[in-house]
Structure formats: structure tokens, C-alpha cells
Amino acid sequence: MVRSQDWLRQAESDLAAAEDSAKDGHHEWAAFQSQQCAEKAAKALVQCLHGSVRGHSVTEILRQLAERIPVPEEILRSAQEVDKVYVTSRYPNGFASGSPLDYFNQQSSQALIAHARDILEFCRSQIH
């Protein structure tokens, strides 16, 4: 059973949640939800191509996909940006001191949301 549409729908919901979190000032959660959007979009594309993948690195998932379809460099760069926040957006030990809420702001959450949106749109465009 190919479940790419399920993964894609959840990615879209995660992006909406990221936007809501940013509006409410929860920028660390907007960062994490952006990463989750990108990861699920990439996994949707993997599913569409009848593959499977484990792990959470969007960059690695897209690099593996690049063996089958062309993945633009700007999409890989966006993946690198969202991968940086997978741990740091959630856990205080991701930084030398302070909590994630001390390190994320409107500017960072908006940039991460834009990266997630770019990845989502790329993956959506490749799913048939």
C-alpha cells in the first residue's frame, strides 16, 4: 500500500501548525514543526516512488532520492537548514545554556517555515 498522500497531508498540517506557532510566539515549536513538515514531505516522495527510508535527516533522505530523481541544490540547502533544528528546537541540552525558546525568534521561524514550504512544494510537484 502506497501511503504518500497520507504523509503529504500530514506534512501540510505540520506546516500550518508551524505558521500558527510562529504567530503565537512559540518560535522553537515553529522550528521543529518546520523540520517535521520537510521530513514528512520527503518521506511522502519516497513512498510515491515505492521506496522506504528510516531516520529523520531530510538532507539524507533527499540525497538518497537524488539517485532516482534530480533534487535541486537549493532544496538540499533548505534541508540542511531544517535538519539543524531537529534537536536544538526541543531540548535544552542542544545549546551550552538556556532553553530552545531563548534561541529561536520570529526571523528564524519564518526562515525555517520558508525552507519547509520549499521542500514541501518540491516534493508535492514530484508526486503523481
Residue pairs with C-beta under 8 A, 6 or more apart in sequence:
2 47
2 48
2 50
3 47
4 44
4 45
4 47
4 48
4 127
5 44
5 127
6 44
7 40
7 41
7 43
7 44
7 47
8 40
8 41
8 44
8 123
8 124
8 127
10 40
11 36
11 37
11 38
11 39
11 40
11 41
11 44
11 120
11 123
12 37
12 120
14 33
14 34
14 36
14 37
14 40
14 116
15 33
15 34
15 37
15 113
15 116
15 117
15 120
17 29
17 33
18 29
18 30
18 31
18 33
18 34
18 37
18 109
18 112
18 113
18 116
19 30
19 113
21 27
21 29
21 30
21 33
21 109
22 30
22 106
22 109
22 110
22 113
26 101
27 101
27 104
27 105
27 106
27 108
27 109
28 89
28 90
28 99
28 100
28 101
28 103
28 104
29 89
30 104
30 109
30 112
30 113
31 85
31 88
31 89
31 100
31 104
31 108
31 109
31 112
32 85
32 86
32 89
32 90
34 82
34 85
34 109
34 112
34 113
34 115
34 116
35 56
35 58
35 82
35 83
35 85
35 86
35 89
35 112
35 116
37 116
37 117
37 119
37 120
38 58
38 78
38 79
38 82
38 115
38 116
38 119
38 120
39 56
39 58
39 61
39 82
41 116
41 119
41 120
41 122
41 123
41 124
42 53
42 58
42 61
42 62
42 65
42 79
42 119
42 123
43 53
43 61
44 123
44 127
45 65
45 123
45 126
45 127
46 52
46 53
46 61
46 64
46 65
48 126
48 127
48 128
49 65
49 68
49 69
51 64
51 68
53 61
53 64
55 61
56 86
57 83
57 86
58 79
58 82
58 83
58 119
59 76
59 79
59 80
59 83
61 79
62 71
62 75
62 76
62 79
62 119
63 71
63 76
65 71
66 76
69 126
71 122
72 122
74 118
75 118
75 119
75 122
78 115
78 116
78 118
78 119
79 115
79 119
81 111
81 112
81 115
82 112
82 115
82 116
82 119
85 104
85 112
87 94
88 94
88 95
88 100
88 103
89 100
89 104
90 100
91 100
92 98
92 99
92 100
94 100
95 102
95 103
